[in-house]
Amino acid sequence: MAYEFPDNRYNDVRSVIGLDITSAILPDDVLALPTFEGEAERFIEKYLTSDQYENPDYTSQVDTAAVYYLASLAAPTIPEVSSERIAGGSITYKNVDRMKQAEILKSRAVDILGEIDVATGESAAATNPNIFTVAPRRYW
């Protein structure tokens, strides 16, 4: 059975990106697109065996990893306002580096799935040895 992203976790995705991100900025319909939700589902299926992601003991961890990965895909698409003029004055904002944030979120998702691999003693890498060949850069 294929992994399905839980629809009730869209608010979690927005919260992971930033507390100021609302459904007006990043709607559920956008997150449900195959380029976001579909990719998150394929990510889980690529890194874990079906026995691992279907195991009820790891449902929370699997779903959290999917939330982080979906957030890593959606974060760079959010427009940033750097400054604005209001009533003759101007305000300058410090922008978030969304690309760096996306890499950090993806690495967290990979770390969570790695913990499941270690805990179960199974490894998707054994059946697909190329999945861990290219690892994201880490910023700590």
Phi and psi in radians as a Rosetta constraint file:
Dihedral C 1 N 2 CA 2 C 2 CIRCULARHARMONIC -1.376 0.35
Dihedral N 2 CA 2 C 2 N 3 CIRCULARHARMONIC 2.623 0.35
Dihedral C 2 N 3 CA 3 C 3 CIRCULARHARMONIC -1.268 0.35
Dihedral N 3 CA 3 C 3 N 4 CIRCULARHARMONIC 2.404 0.35
Dihedral C 3 N 4 CA 4 C 4 CIRCULARHARMONIC -2.118 0.35
Dihedral N 4 CA 4 C 4 N 5 CIRCULARHARMONIC 2.208 0.35
Dihedral C 4 N 5 CA 5 C 5 CIRCULARHARMONIC -1.156 0.35
Dihedral N 5 CA 5 C 5 N 6 CIRCULARHARMONIC 2.304 0.35
Dihedral C 5 N 6 CA 6 C 6 CIRCULARHARMONIC -1.275 0.35
Dihedral N 6 CA 6 C 6 N 7 CIRCULARHARMONIC 2.124 0.35
Dihedral C 6 N 7 CA 7 C 7 CIRCULARHARMONIC -1.088 0.35
Dihedral N 7 CA 7 C 7 N 8 CIRCULARHARMONIC -0.424 0.35
Dihedral C 7 N 8 CA 8 C 8 CIRCULARHARMONIC -1.370 0.35
Dihedral N 8 CA 8 C 8 N 9 CIRCULARHARMONIC 0.098 0.35
Dihedral C 8 N 9 CA 9 C 9 CIRCULARHARMONIC -1.793 0.35
Dihedral N 9 CA 9 C 9 N 10 CIRCULARHARMONIC 0.140 0.35
Dihedral C 9 N 10 CA 10 C 10 CIRCULARHARMONIC -1.098 0.35
Dihedral N 10 CA 10 C 10 N 11 CIRCULARHARMONIC -0.641 0.35
Dihedral C 10 N 11 CA 11 C 11 CIRCULARHARMONIC -1.124 0.35
Dihedral N 11 CA 11 C 11 N 12 CIRCULARHARMONIC -0.589 0.35
Dihedral C 11 N 12 CA 12 C 12 CIRCULARHARMONIC -1.119 0.35
Dihedral N 12 CA 12 C 12 N 13 CIRCULARHARMONIC -0.704 0.35
Dihedral C 12 N 13 CA 13 C 13 CIRCULARHARMONIC -1.057 0.35
Dihedral N 13 CA 13 C 13 N 14 CIRCULARHARMONIC -0.826 0.35
Dihedral C 13 N 14 CA 14 C 14 CIRCULARHARMONIC -1.099 0.35
Dihedral N 14 CA 14 C 14 N 15 CIRCULARHARMONIC -0.698 0.35
Dihedral C 14 N 15 CA 15 C 15 CIRCULARHARMONIC -1.151 0.35
Dihedral N 15 CA 15 C 15 N 16 CIRCULARHARMONIC -0.642 0.35
Dihedral C 15 N 16 CA 16 C 16 CIRCULARHARMONIC -1.132 0.35
Dihedral N 16 CA 16 C 16 N 17 CIRCULARHARMONIC -0.647 0.35
Dihedral C 16 N 17 CA 17 C 17 CIRCULARHARMONIC -1.227 0.35
Dihedral N 17 CA 17 C 17 N 18 CIRCULARHARMONIC -0.779 0.35
Dihedral C 17 N 18 CA 18 C 18 CIRCULARHARMONIC 3.104 0.35
Dihedral N 18 CA 18 C 18 N 19 CIRCULARHARMONIC 2.517 0.35
Dihedral C 18 N 19 CA 19 C 19 CIRCULARHARMONIC -1.171 0.35
Dihedral N 19 CA 19 C 19 N 20 CIRCULARHARMONIC -0.360 0.35
Dihedral C 19 N 20 CA 20 C 20 CIRCULARHARMONIC -1.540 0.35
Dihedral N 20 CA 20 C 20 N 21 CIRCULARHARMONIC -0.019 0.35
Dihedral C 20 N 21 CA 21 C 21 CIRCULARHARMONIC -1.463 0.35
Dihedral N 21 CA 21 C 21 N 22 CIRCULARHARMONIC 2.098 0.35
Dihedral C 21 N 22 CA 22 C 22 CIRCULARHARMONIC -1.963 0.35
Dihedral N 22 CA 22 C 22 N 23 CIRCULARHARMONIC 3.059 0.35
Dihedral C 22 N 23 CA 23 C 23 CIRCULARHARMONIC -1.217 0.35
Dihedral N 23 CA 23 C 23 N 24 CIRCULARHARMONIC -0.293 0.35
Dihedral C 23 N 24 CA 24 C 24 CIRCULARHARMONIC -1.263 0.35
Dihedral N 24 CA 24 C 24 N 25 CIRCULARHARMONIC -0.575 0.35
Dihedral C 24 N 25 CA 25 C 25 CIRCULARHARMONIC -1.459 0.35
Dihedral N 25 CA 25 C 25 N 26 CIRCULARHARMONIC -0.731 0.35
Dihedral C 25 N 26 CA 26 C 26 CIRCULARHARMONIC -2.321 0.35
Dihedral N 26 CA 26 C 26 N 27 CIRCULARHARMONIC 1.509 0.35
Dihedral C 26 N 27 CA 27 C 27 CIRCULARHARMONIC -1.197 0.35
Dihedral N 27 CA 27 C 27 N 28 CIRCULARHARMONIC 2.743 0.35
Dihedral C 27 N 28 CA 28 C 28 CIRCULARHARMONIC -1.000 0.35
Dihedral N 28 CA 28 C 28 N 29 CIRCULARHARMONIC -0.674 0.35
Dihedral C 28 N 29 CA 29 C 29 CIRCULARHARMONIC -1.071 0.35
Dihedral N 29 CA 29 C 29 N 30 CIRCULARHARMONIC -0.599 0.35
Dihedral C 29 N 30 CA 30 C 30 CIRCULARHARMONIC -1.259 0.35
Dihedral N 30 CA 30 C 30 N 31 CIRCULARHARMONIC -0.780 0.35
Dihedral C 30 N 31 CA 31 C 31 CIRCULARHARMONIC -1.116 0.35
Dihedral N 31 CA 31 C 31 N 32 CIRCULARHARMONIC -0.487 0.35
Dihedral C 31 N 32 CA 32 C 32 CIRCULARHARMONIC -1.392 0.35
Dihedral N 32 CA 32 C 32 N 33 CIRCULARHARMONIC -0.093 0.35
Dihedral C 32 N 33 CA 33 C 33 CIRCULARHARMONIC -1.105 0.35
Dihedral N 33 CA 33 C 33 N 34 CIRCULARHARMONIC 2.616 0.35
Dihedral C 33 N 34 CA 34 C 34 CIRCULARHARMONIC -1.023 0.35
Dihedral N 34 CA 34 C 34 N 35 CIRCULARHARMONIC -0.486 0.35
Dihedral C 34 N 35 CA 35 C 35 CIRCULARHARMONIC -1.242 0.35
Dihedral N 35 CA 35 C 35 N 36 CIRCULARHARMONIC -0.325 0.35
Dihedral C 35 N 36 CA 36 C 36 CIRCULARHARMONIC -1.911 0.35
Dihedral N 36 CA 36 C 36 N 37 CIRCULARHARMONIC -1.255 0.35
Dihedral C 36 N 37 CA 37 C 37 CIRCULARHARMONIC -1.100 0.35
Dihedral N 37 CA 37 C 37 N 38 CIRCULARHARMONIC -0.746 0.35
Dihedral C 37 N 38 CA 38 C 38 CIRCULARHARMONIC -1.074 0.35
Dihedral N 38 CA 38 C 38 N 39 CIRCULARHARMONIC -0.700 0.35
Dihedral C 38 N 39 CA 39 C 39 CIRCULARHARMONIC -1.166 0.35
Dihedral N 39 CA 39 C 39 N 40 CIRCULARHARMONIC -0.679 0.35
Dihedral C 39 N 40 CA 40 C 40 CIRCULARHARMONIC -1.097 0.35
Dihedral N 40 CA 40 C 40 N 41 CIRCULARHARMONIC -0.698 0.35
Dihedral C 40 N 41 CA 41 C 41 CIRCULARHARMONIC -1.149 0.35
Dihedral N 41 CA 41 C 41 N 42 CIRCULARHARMONIC -0.734 0.35
Dihedral C 41 N 42 CA 42 C 42 CIRCULARHARMONIC -1.152 0.35
Dihedral N 42 CA 42 C 42 N 43 CIRCULARHARMONIC -0.601 0.35
Dihedral C 42 N 43 CA 43 C 43 CIRCULARHARMONIC -1.056 0.35
Dihedral N 43 CA 43 C 43 N 44 CIRCULARHARMONIC -0.811 0.35
Dihedral C 43 N 44 CA 44 C 44 CIRCULARHARMONIC -1.107 0.35
Dihedral N 44 CA 44 C 44 N 45 CIRCULARHARMONIC -0.788 0.35
Dihedral C 44 N 45 CA 45 C 45 CIRCULARHARMONIC -1.149 0.35
Dihedral N 45 CA 45 C 45 N 46 CIRCULARHARMONIC -0.486 0.35
Dihedral C 45 N 46 CA 46 C 46 CIRCULARHARMONIC -1.330 0.35
Dihedral N 46 CA 46 C 46 N 47 CIRCULARHARMONIC -0.648 0.35
Dihedral C 46 N 47 CA 47 C 47 CIRCULARHARMONIC -1.577 0.35
Dihedral N 47 CA 47 C 47 N 48 CIRCULARHARMONIC -0.427 0.35
Dihedral C 47 N 48 CA 48 C 48 CIRCULARHARMONIC -2.130 0.35
Dihedral N 48 CA 48 C 48 N 49 CIRCULARHARMONIC 2.685 0.35
Dihedral C 48 N 49 CA 49 C 49 CIRCULARHARMONIC -1.362 0.35
Dihedral N 49 CA 49 C 49 N 50 CIRCULARHARMONIC 2.827 0.35
Dihedral C 49 N 50 CA 50 C 50 CIRCULARHARMONIC -1.109 0.35
Dihedral N 50 CA 50 C 50 N 51 CIRCULARHARMONIC -0.564 0.35
Dihedral C 50 N 51 CA 51 C 51 CIRCULARHARMONIC -1.096 0.35
Dihedral N 51 CA 51 C 51 N 52 CIRCULARHARMONIC -0.597 0.35
Dihedral C 51 N 52 CA 52 C 52 CIRCULARHARMONIC -1.291 0.35
Dihedral N 52 CA 52 C 52 N 53 CIRCULARHARMONIC -0.867 0.35
Dihedral C 52 N 53 CA 53 C 53 CIRCULARHARMONIC -1.356 0.35
Dihedral N 53 CA 53 C 53 N 54 CIRCULARHARMONIC -0.243 0.35
Dihedral C 53 N 54 CA 54 C 54 CIRCULARHARMONIC -1.600 0.35
Dihedral N 54 CA 54 C 54 N 55 CIRCULARHARMONIC -0.163 0.35
Dihedral C 54 N 55 CA 55 C 55 CIRCULARHARMONIC -1.213 0.35
Dihedral N 55 CA 55 C 55 N 56 CIRCULARHARMONIC 2.100 0.35
Dihedral C 55 N 56 CA 56 C 56 CIRCULARHARMONIC -1.086 0.35
Dihedral N 56 CA 56 C 56 N 57 CIRCULARHARMONIC -0.389 0.35
Dihedral C 56 N 57 CA 57 C 57 CIRCULARHARMONIC -1.183 0.35
Dihedral N 57 CA 57 C 57 N 58 CIRCULARHARMONIC -0.392 0.35
Dihedral C 57 N 58 CA 58 C 58 CIRCULARHARMONIC -2.014 0.35
Dihedral N 58 CA 58 C 58 N 59 CIRCULARHARMONIC 0.151 0.35
Dihedral C 58 N 59 CA 59 C 59 CIRCULARHARMONIC -0.982 0.35
Dihedral N 59 CA 59 C 59 N 60 CIRCULARHARMONIC -0.807 0.35
Dihedral C 59 N 60 CA 60 C 60 CIRCULARHARMONIC -1.086 0.35
Dihedral N 60 CA 60 C 60 N 61 CIRCULARHARMONIC -0.780 0.35
Dihedral C 60 N 61 CA 61 C 61 CIRCULARHARMONIC -1.153 0.35
Dihedral N 61 CA 61 C 61 N 62 CIRCULARHARMONIC -0.726 0.35
Dihedral C 61 N 62 CA 62 C 62 CIRCULARHARMONIC -1.103 0.35
Dihedral N 62 CA 62 C 62 N 63 CIRCULARHARMONIC -0.816 0.35
Dihedral C 62 N 63 CA 63 C 63 CIRCULARHARMONIC -1.104 0.35
Dihedral N 63 CA 63 C 63 N 64 CIRCULARHARMONIC -0.668 0.35
Dihedral C 63 N 64 CA 64 C 64 CIRCULARHARMONIC -1.137 0.35
Dihedral N 64 CA 64 C 64 N 65 CIRCULARHARMONIC -0.722 0.35
Dihedral C 64 N 65 CA 65 C 65 CIRCULARHARMONIC -1.081 0.35
Dihedral N 65 CA 65 C 65 N 66 CIRCULARHARMONIC -0.702 0.35
Dihedral C 65 N 66 CA 66 C 66 CIRCULARHARMONIC -1.132 0.35
Dihedral N 66 CA 66 C 66 N 67 CIRCULARHARMONIC -0.672 0.35
Dihedral C 66 N 67 CA 67 C 67 CIRCULARHARMONIC -1.088 0.35
Dihedral N 67 CA 67 C 67 N 68 CIRCULARHARMONIC -0.834 0.35
Dihedral C 67 N 68 CA 68 C 68 CIRCULARHARMONIC -1.067 0.35
Dihedral N 68 CA 68 C 68 N 69 CIRCULARHARMONIC -0.737 0.35
Dihedral C 68 N 69 CA 69 C 69 CIRCULARHARMONIC -1.191 0.35
Dihedral N 69 CA 69 C 69 N 70 CIRCULARHARMONIC -0.764 0.35
Dihedral C 69 N 70 CA 70 C 70 CIRCULARHARMONIC -1.079 0.35
Dihedral N 70 CA 70 C 70 N 71 CIRCULARHARMONIC -0.692 0.35
Dihedral C 70 N 71 CA 71 C 71 CIRCULARHARMONIC -1.108 0.35
Dihedral N 71 CA 71 C 71 N 72 CIRCULARHARMONIC -0.633 0.35
Dihedral C 71 N 72 CA 72 C 72 CIRCULARHARMONIC -1.160 0.35
Dihedral N 72 CA 72 C 72 N 73 CIRCULARHARMONIC -0.526 0.35
Dihedral C 72 N 73 CA 73 C 73 CIRCULARHARMONIC -1.358 0.35
Dihedral N 73 CA 73 C 73 N 74 CIRCULARHARMONIC -0.657 0.35
Dihedral C 73 N 74 CA 74 C 74 CIRCULARHARMONIC -1.461 0.35
Dihedral N 74 CA 74 C 74 N 75 CIRCULARHARMONIC -0.515 0.35
Dihedral C 74 N 75 CA 75 C 75 CIRCULARHARMONIC -0.953 0.35
Dihedral N 75 CA 75 C 75 N 76 CIRCULARHARMONIC -0.815 0.35
Dihedral C 75 N 76 CA 76 C 76 CIRCULARHARMONIC -1.167 0.35
Dihedral N 76 CA 76 C 76 N 77 CIRCULARHARMONIC -0.209 0.35
Dihedral C 76 N 77 CA 77 C 77 CIRCULARHARMONIC -1.516 0.35
Dihedral N 77 CA 77 C 77 N 78 CIRCULARHARMONIC -0.130 0.35
Dihedral C 77 N 78 CA 78 C 78 CIRCULARHARMONIC -1.432 0.35
Dihedral N 78 CA 78 C 78 N 79 CIRCULARHARMONIC 2.148 0.35
Dihedral C 78 N 79 CA 79 C 79 CIRCULARHARMONIC -1.214 0.35
Dihedral N 79 CA 79 C 79 N 80 CIRCULARHARMONIC 2.553 0.35
Dihedral C 79 N 80 CA 80 C 80 CIRCULARHARMONIC -2.008 0.35
Dihedral N 80 CA 80 C 80 N 81 CIRCULARHARMONIC 2.337 0.35
Dihedral C 80 N 81 CA 81 C 81 CIRCULARHARMONIC -1.678 0.35
Dihedral N 81 CA 81 C 81 N 82 CIRCULARHARMONIC 2.150 0.35
Dihedral C 81 N 82 CA 82 C 82 CIRCULARHARMONIC -1.604 0.35
Dihedral N 82 CA 82 C 82 N 83 CIRCULARHARMONIC -0.513 0.35
Dihedral C 82 N 83 CA 83 C 83 CIRCULARHARMONIC -2.835 0.35
Dihedral N 83 CA 83 C 83 N 84 CIRCULARHARMONIC 2.813 0.35
Dihedral C 83 N 84 CA 84 C 84 CIRCULARHARMONIC -2.686 0.35
Dihedral N 84 CA 84 C 84 N 85 CIRCULARHARMONIC 2.723 0.35
Dihedral C 84 N 85 CA 85 C 85 CIRCULARHARMONIC -1.848 0.35
Dihedral N 85 CA 85 C 85 N 86 CIRCULARHARMONIC 2.303 0.35
Dihedral C 85 N 86 CA 86 C 86 CIRCULARHARMONIC -2.362 0.35
Dihedral N 86 CA 86 C 86 N 87 CIRCULARHARMONIC 2.097 0.35
Dihedral C 86 N 87 CA 87 C 87 CIRCULARHARMONIC 0.855 0.35
Dihedral N 87 CA 87 C 87 N 88 CIRCULARHARMONIC 0.863 0.35
Dihedral C 87 N 88 CA 88 C 88 CIRCULARHARMONIC 1.438 0.35
Dihedral N 88 CA 88 C 88 N 89 CIRCULARHARMONIC -0.188 0.35
Dihedral C 88 N 89 CA 89 C 89 CIRCULARHARMONIC -1.868 0.35
Dihedral N 89 CA 89 C 89 N 90 CIRCULARHARMONIC 2.994 0.35
Dihedral C 89 N 90 CA 90 C 90 CIRCULARHARMONIC -2.297 0.35
Dihedral N 90 CA 90 C 90 N 91 CIRCULARHARMONIC 2.630 0.35
Dihedral C 90 N 91 CA 91 C 91 CIRCULARHARMONIC -2.174 0.35
Dihedral N 91 CA 91 C 91 N 92 CIRCULARHARMONIC 2.323 0.35
Dihedral C 91 N 92 CA 92 C 92 CIRCULARHARMONIC -1.983 0.35
Dihedral N 92 CA 92 C 92 N 93 CIRCULARHARMONIC 2.354 0.35
Dihedral C 92 N 93 CA 93 C 93 CIRCULARHARMONIC -1.919 0.35
Dihedral N 93 CA 93 C 93 N 94 CIRCULARHARMONIC 2.585 0.35
Dihedral C 93 N 94 CA 94 C 94 CIRCULARHARMONIC -1.509 0.35
Dihedral N 94 CA 94 C 94 N 95 CIRCULARHARMONIC 2.057 0.35
Dihedral C 94 N 95 CA 95 C 95 CIRCULARHARMONIC -1.447 0.35
Dihedral N 95 CA 95 C 95 N 96 CIRCULARHARMONIC 2.626 0.35
Dihedral C 95 N 96 CA 96 C 96 CIRCULARHARMONIC -1.516 0.35
Dihedral N 96 CA 96 C 96 N 97 CIRCULARHARMONIC 2.370 0.35
Dihedral C 96 N 97 CA 97 C 97 CIRCULARHARMONIC -1.357 0.35
Dihedral N 97 CA 97 C 97 N 98 CIRCULARHARMONIC 1.661 0.35
Dihedral C 97 N 98 CA 98 C 98 CIRCULARHARMONIC -1.199 0.35
Dihedral N 98 CA 98 C 98 N 99 CIRCULARHARMONIC -0.502 0.35
Dihedral C 98 N 99 CA 99 C 99 CIRCULARHARMONIC -1.200 0.35
Dihedral N 99 CA 99 C 99 N 100 CIRCULARHARMONIC -0.755 0.35
Dihedral C 99 N 100 CA 100 C 100 CIRCULARHARMONIC -1.129 0.35
Dihedral N 100 CA 100 C 100 N 101 CIRCULARHARMONIC -0.730 0.35
Dihedral C 100 N 101 CA 101 C 101 CIRCULARHARMONIC -1.050 0.35
Dihedral N 101 CA 101 C 101 N 102 CIRCULARHARMONIC -0.716 0.35
Dihedral C 101 N 102 CA 102 C 102 CIRCULARHARMONIC -1.094 0.35
Dihedral N 102 CA 102 C 102 N 103 CIRCULARHARMONIC -0.712 0.35
Dihedral C 102 N 103 CA 103 C 103 CIRCULARHARMONIC -1.136 0.35
Dihedral N 103 CA 103 C 103 N 104 CIRCULARHARMONIC -0.697 0.35
Dihedral C 103 N 104 CA 104 C 104 CIRCULARHARMONIC -1.135 0.35
Dihedral N 104 CA 104 C 104 N 105 CIRCULARHARMONIC -0.764 0.35
Dihedral C 104 N 105 CA 105 C 105 CIRCULARHARMONIC -1.102 0.35
Dihedral N 105 CA 105 C 105 N 106 CIRCULARHARMONIC -0.729 0.35
Dihedral C 105 N 106 CA 106 C 106 CIRCULARHARMONIC -1.123 0.35
Dihedral N 106 CA 106 C 106 N 107 CIRCULARHARMONIC -0.715 0.35
Dihedral C 106 N 107 CA 107 C 107 CIRCULARHARMONIC -1.147 0.35
Dihedral N 107 CA 107 C 107 N 108 CIRCULARHARMONIC -0.577 0.35
Dihedral C 107 N 108 CA 108 C 108 CIRCULARHARMONIC -1.144 0.35
Dihedral N 108 CA 108 C 108 N 109 CIRCULARHARMONIC -0.712 0.35
Dihedral C 108 N 109 CA 109 C 109 CIRCULARHARMONIC -1.086 0.35
Dihedral N 109 CA 109 C 109 N 110 CIRCULARHARMONIC -0.768 0.35
Dihedral C 109 N 110 CA 110 C 110 CIRCULARHARMONIC -1.108 0.35
Dihedral N 110 CA 110 C 110 N 111 CIRCULARHARMONIC -0.709 0.35
Dihedral C 110 N 111 CA 111 C 111 CIRCULARHARMONIC -1.071 0.35
Dihedral N 111 CA 111 C 111 N 112 CIRCULARHARMONIC -0.747 0.35
Dihedral C 111 N 112 CA 112 C 112 CIRCULARHARMONIC -1.088 0.35
Dihedral N 112 CA 112 C 112 N 113 CIRCULARHARMONIC -0.776 0.35
Dihedral C 112 N 113 CA 113 C 113 CIRCULARHARMONIC -1.172 0.35
Dihedral N 113 CA 113 C 113 N 114 CIRCULARHARMONIC -0.588 0.35
Dihedral C 113 N 114 CA 114 C 114 CIRCULARHARMONIC -1.101 0.35
Dihedral N 114 CA 114 C 114 N 115 CIRCULARHARMONIC -0.660 0.35
Dihedral C 114 N 115 CA 115 C 115 CIRCULARHARMONIC -1.109 0.35
Dihedral N 115 CA 115 C 115 N 116 CIRCULARHARMONIC -0.662 0.35
Dihedral C 115 N 116 CA 116 C 116 CIRCULARHARMONIC -1.161 0.35
Dihedral N 116 CA 116 C 116 N 117 CIRCULARHARMONIC -0.725 0.35
Dihedral C 116 N 117 CA 117 C 117 CIRCULARHARMONIC -0.988 0.35
Dihedral N 117 CA 117 C 117 N 118 CIRCULARHARMONIC -0.800 0.35
Dihedral C 117 N 118 CA 118 C 118 CIRCULARHARMONIC -1.170 0.35
Dihedral N 118 CA 118 C 118 N 119 CIRCULARHARMONIC -0.756 0.35
Dihedral C 118 N 119 CA 119 C 119 CIRCULARHARMONIC -1.151 0.35
Dihedral N 119 CA 119 C 119 N 120 CIRCULARHARMONIC -0.629 0.35
Dihedral C 119 N 120 CA 120 C 120 CIRCULARHARMONIC -1.555 0.35
Dihedral N 120 CA 120 C 120 N 121 CIRCULARHARMONIC -0.300 0.35
Dihedral C 120 N 121 CA 121 C 121 CIRCULARHARMONIC 1.330 0.35
Dihedral N 121 CA 121 C 121 N 122 CIRCULARHARMONIC 0.021 0.35
Dihedral C 121 N 122 CA 122 C 122 CIRCULARHARMONIC -1.753 0.35
Dihedral N 122 CA 122 C 122 N 123 CIRCULARHARMONIC 2.806 0.35
Dihedral C 122 N 123 CA 123 C 123 CIRCULARHARMONIC -2.570 0.35
Dihedral N 123 CA 123 C 123 N 124 CIRCULARHARMONIC 2.236 0.35
Dihedral C 123 N 124 CA 124 C 124 CIRCULARHARMONIC -1.189 0.35
Dihedral N 124 CA 124 C 124 N 125 CIRCULARHARMONIC -0.408 0.35
Dihedral C 124 N 125 CA 125 C 125 CIRCULARHARMONIC -1.123 0.35
Dihedral N 125 CA 125 C 125 N 126 CIRCULARHARMONIC -0.475 0.35
Dihedral C 125 N 126 CA 126 C 126 CIRCULARHARMONIC -1.176 0.35
Dihedral N 126 CA 126 C 126 N 127 CIRCULARHARMONIC -0.593 0.35
Dihedral C 126 N 127 CA 127 C 127 CIRCULARHARMONIC -1.603 0.35
Dihedral N 127 CA 127 C 127 N 128 CIRCULARHARMONIC -0.345 0.35
Dihedral C 127 N 128 CA 128 C 128 CIRCULARHARMONIC -2.442 0.35
Dihedral N 128 CA 128 C 128 N 129 CIRCULARHARMONIC 1.422 0.35
Dihedral C 128 N 129 CA 129 C 129 CIRCULARHARMONIC -1.148 0.35
Dihedral N 129 CA 129 C 129 N 130 CIRCULARHARMONIC -0.248 0.35
Dihedral C 129 N 130 CA 130 C 130 CIRCULARHARMONIC -1.515 0.35
Dihedral N 130 CA 130 C 130 N 131 CIRCULARHARMONIC -0.120 0.35
Dihedral C 130 N 131 CA 131 C 131 CIRCULARHARMONIC -1.236 0.35
Dihedral N 131 CA 131 C 131 N 132 CIRCULARHARMONIC -0.430 0.35
Dihedral C 131 N 132 CA 132 C 132 CIRCULARHARMONIC -1.785 0.35
Dihedral N 132 CA 132 C 132 N 133 CIRCULARHARMONIC 0.204 0.35
Dihedral C 132 N 133 CA 133 C 133 CIRCULARHARMONIC -1.182 0.35
Dihedral N 133 CA 133 C 133 N 134 CIRCULARHARMONIC -0.790 0.35
Dihedral C 133 N 134 CA 134 C 134 CIRCULARHARMONIC -1.821 0.35
Dihedral N 134 CA 134 C 134 N 135 CIRCULARHARMONIC 1.990 0.35
Dihedral C 134 N 135 CA 135 C 135 CIRCULARHARMONIC -1.904 0.35
Dihedral N 135 CA 135 C 135 N 136 CIRCULARHARMONIC 2.592 0.35
Dihedral C 135 N 136 CA 136 C 136 CIRCULARHARMONIC -1.233 0.35
Dihedral N 136 CA 136 C 136 N 137 CIRCULARHARMONIC 2.630 0.35
Dihedral C 136 N 137 CA 137 C 137 CIRCULARHARMONIC -1.198 0.35
Dihedral N 137 CA 137 C 137 N 138 CIRCULARHARMONIC 2.597 0.35
Dihedral C 137 N 138 CA 138 C 138 CIRCULARHARMONIC -1.936 0.35
Dihedral N 138 CA 138 C 138 N 139 CIRCULARHARMONIC 2.447 0.35
Dihedral C 138 N 139 CA 139 C 139 CIRCULARHARMONIC -2.095 0.35
Dihedral N 139 CA 139 C 139 N 140 CIRCULARHARMONIC 1.865 0.35
